[in-house]
Amino acid sequence: MTRKRISSFPMPASRRFPLLLIGAFLALYLVWGSTKGEFRP
C-alpha cells in the first residue's frame, strides 16, 4: 500500500486506522512473545 492512498482519506475512519494498526501489532507482539517465552523487544 502506498502512503498517498492512506493520506488521501479525509474520513474520520483515518483516525481509527492507526489505532487498529497499533492494536493489531501489539496483539501479534504479545502472541509472538508468549510463544517464544520471552518479552524482549
Residue pairs with C-beta under 8 A, 6 or more apart in sequence:
6 14
6 17
33 39
